[in-house]
Amino acid sequence: YDTESDTYKLRLSSPLSVCFQVTGKCNLNCKYCLSSSGKNAEYGLTTEEVKKIINDLGTIGVNRLDFTGGEPLMRKDLGELIDCAKKNHINTIVTTNTLLLNKENIEVLKKADLVQISIDGPEEVHNEQRQGNVFKKTIENIKLLKEHQVKIRLNSFIYNSNKEYVDYLMDLSKELGVFSHL
């Protein structure tokens, strides 16, 4: 560590972690979405194209792969993509809003090392940011995933309209018995 430049003199042969937007399609229209996702967005690369990229990431030694979107559960091949990452010794995270959860998707999410679910604050704040009445369903689905022994982390973006709810988010995380990432 160089204290004068406040930098580490460390060279990695590959990224430690990669966020991979596997689809632009999403069932929500969140106000702060950075990926231009939505119902009319493009599906994304084919299964084989994504698997080739995952194989390449495995070859260079990437440690963790976060499947994001859009909404990754809109991909029918998500389980196959997670399996491909696992075969390449890559830890997996799926970032989801959980609203498409069903029996099949629960089994898919159980394959991941971690499922990351965004909560923006109390019900009214979350619903406003997500532009839909989805808070209660998201909480129900978190509990359902916990019942199926899925490892969960709440993921919260802190911005001006929710910064006063950091304590609420930490308390909610404890109440639900899940990790929190603010």
N, C-alpha and C positions, 0 to 999 in steps of 0.2 A: 504494500500500500504506500503510495506517494502522498504524503500529507500536504505538500505544497500545491499539487495539482488536484488533490482530492479524488484520485483515481486509483484503481487497482491495476497492477501490471500483470494481468492474467490473460492468457490466450487460450481459448477453447477450440477444440477441433470441430465442434458442432454446437448448435444451440442446445441448451439444456431442455427447453420447452418450446413447443410450437402450438399456436392457436390456429385451427384449420376450420374456416367457414365452409362446411360441407354442403350447405344449401343457402340460397337467399330466401327461400320460401319461409313464411312465418304466418301463424294463425293470429298474431297480434299486430299492433301498429304502435309500438312504444314511442313516446315523444323523443327520447334521447338516443334512439337507435343510431349507431354509427355505420351500420352495414347496408343501409337502404333496403332492408328486408321488408317483406310483406306478402300478401296473398298472391300478388301478380308478379313477384320476382322470379328469377330463373331458378330452376331446380338445382343446377350445379353440374359438376362433372359426372361422368358415368362411373359405375362401380369399379370397372377395371382401371379407369384413369386414376381414381382415388387410391385404389390398392397399390398401384405402381408408385405413387407419391409416398404412401406409407412405407412400402418396401424400401424406397430410397432413403427415407428418414431413418429407418432401422439400420441401414447400411452405414450411414454416417454417425450413428450413435446417439440419436435424440433420445432423451430419457422419458419425456412426458408429452402426450398429445392431447389437446383439448378440442373436442369436437364441438363447434359452435355453429351458429347460423346468423340469421334465420333461426328456425326451430329444427334441430337435428332429428327429432322424432318424426318429421315429415318424410324422411328418407326411409324407404322400406328395407334398405340394405344396411342400416346402421349396425345391427348385430354382426354382420359379416365384416364390416369395417373395423369394429372393435376387435374381433377375432384376429384379423390381419395384423393389427397393432400388437396384440398379445404375442403372436407368433414371432414378431420382430423384437420382443422383449421391451416394448414401450408401454409405460404406464398410461392409463387412459382416464380422461375426465369427459363427461358429457354435460354441457351447459344447456339446460332446458327450462321452459316455463311450466312444465308438467301437464299442461291442459289437454294434451292428446294421450294421456296415460290410459292404457288398457292392459289386459292380462298379458298380451304378447309383448308390449313395450316394457312392462315390469321385468320380464325375463331378459330382455335386451339390456336394460339398465343395470341389472344384477351383474352383468359381465364386466361393467366398467369398474375401475378402481375407486372412482368418486363421481357422484352426481352433484352438480352445482346448480342451485336454483336461486333465481333472483327474487328478492323481496325489497321493495323500495321504501317501506315504512308502514304505518298503520293502514287499515283498509282503505280509507278515503284517499290517502296519498298514493298507495300502490295502484288502485283502480284508475286514478287520474293519469298517472304516468303510463299505464298500460292501455288506456283508453277503452276500458271494458270492465265489467263487474266480475273480476276474476280472483280476488284475494281469497275468499272463503274456499274456493275450489283448489287453489294452490296449496293452502294450509292442509286441507283434507288429503291432497295427494302426497304431501310431505309425510304425513302420518302413515298413509298407506305404504309408501316406499320404506319407511322405517320398519313397519310390520314385516316386510319382506327382507329385512336385514340389508338394505341398500345403504351404503355409506354416503351421507349427504353433507353438503356444506352450503350454507346460505351465502349468497353473493350479492352484495349491495353496493351500488354506485352512490357515492355521496355527492350531492350537488346542492345548489342554493335552496331549492324548494323542499329538501328533506334533511338538511344538515342538523336540524333541531331534533331529529328522531334517532340519532346514533344510539342513545341509551335504550330506546325502545327496541331497536334492532338487536342489540346485544341481549336484552332480556328475552326477546322472542326466541332467539337462538337457544338460550339456556332452557326456556320453557319447552321447546320442541326436542331438546336433547341432541342438537346438531352443532357442528362447527360453524363458525361465522368468518367471513372474509369481507371486510369493509374496505 
